[in-house]
Structure formats: C-alpha cells, structure tokens
C-alpha cells in the first residue's frame, strides 16, 4: 500500500494501528519534507508501521514508492 496520510501523519495512532493490523507492506509518501517543517509536523506516528518513507520529492515520490514496493514484494519470498 502507498499512503500519504496528510495531517493524520502527525497524530493518528489509530491509522498506525490499522497499518500494522493490515499486515500489508506500506510505503509512506509526503510531497514535502516533513522533517524540515514546523516541529509538530516533523513527527510521523505512522512511520514505524511502514516499511519505507519517501518525502520531499513531490510527485516523483509516488513513482519511487511504486518501485520500492515492487522490489520489496519481489524479494518477499
């Protein structure tokens, strides 16, 4: 799964738990670099539930997420 959780990134432990419970490999994507923004935006509570995070690459981040996920699934055997 590829997810851009928007504002839920910063406080939704329910979303974190749903990602974990789904057992679906998940790549977190953000158009901007959240680590370079306001302190409260720098934290991602869903990041620990994801297999990878891509940020600050605008739309290219989604393409990288597809490639990363495909590579991950090809080596999941």
C-alpha positions as CSV (number, residue, x, y, z in Angstrom):
1,X,0.0,0.0,0.0
2,X,1.2,3.5,-0.7
3,X,-0.2,6.2,1.7
4,X,0.0,9.9,2.0
5,X,-1.8,10.4,5.3
6,X,-1.7,14.2,5.2
7,X,-2.4,15.7,8.7
8,X,-3.2,12.2,10.1
9,X,0.5,11.5,9.8
10,X,1.2,13.6,12.9
11,X,-1.3,12.3,15.4
12,X,-3.3,9.3,14.2
13,X,-2.3,6.3,16.2
14,X,-5.5,4.7,15.0
15,X,-4.1,4.9,11.5
16,X,-0.7,3.5,12.7
17,X,-2.6,0.5,14.3
18,X,-4.6,-0.1,11.2
19,X,-1.5,-0.3,9.0
20,X,0.1,-2.7,11.5
21,X,-3.0,-4.8,11.8
22,X,-3.5,-5.0,8.0
23,X,-0.1,-6.7,7.6
24,X,0.1,-5.0,4.2
25,X,3.6,-3.7,3.4
26,X,3.1,0.1,3.3
27,X,5.2,2.9,1.9
28,X,4.6,6.4,3.4
29,X,4.9,9.3,0.9
30,X,4.9,13.0,1.5
31,X,5.1,15.7,-1.2
32,X,7.2,17.9,1.1
33,X,9.9,17.1,3.5
34,X,8.0,16.9,6.8
35,X,11.3,16.8,8.8
36,X,12.1,20.3,7.5
37,X,8.8,21.8,8.5
38,X,7.3,23.0,11.8
39,X,8.3,20.9,14.8
40,X,4.9,19.4,15.2
41,X,4.9,18.3,11.6
42,X,8.3,16.7,11.8
43,X,6.9,13.7,13.7
44,X,5.2,10.9,11.8
45,X,3.4,8.5,14.1
46,X,2.7,6.1,11.2
47,X,6.4,5.9,10.1
48,X,7.2,2.9,12.4
49,X,4.3,1.0,10.9
50,X,5.6,1.5,7.4
51,X,8.4,-0.4,5.5
52,X,9.7,2.8,4.0
53,X,9.2,6.6,3.9
54,X,9.7,9.0,1.0
55,X,9.4,12.7,1.4
56,X,10.2,15.9,-0.3
57,X,10.2,14.6,-3.8
58,X,6.8,15.9,-4.9
59,X,5.0,13.6,-7.4
60,X,8.3,11.7,-8.1
61,X,7.9,10.3,-4.6
62,X,4.9,8.2,-5.6
63,X,6.8,6.7,-8.5
64,X,9.6,5.8,-6.2
65,X,7.1,4.3,-3.8
66,X,5.8,2.0,-6.5
67,X,9.3,0.9,-7.5
68,X,10.3,0.4,-3.8
69,X,7.1,-1.6,-3.1
70,X,7.5,-3.8,-6.2
71,X,11.2,-4.5,-5.3
72,X,10.1,-5.3,-1.8
73,X,7.4,-7.7,-2.9
74,X,9.7,-9.4,-5.4
75,X,12.1,-10.2,-2.6
76,X,9.5,-11.2,0.0
77,X,9.7,-14.9,-0.9
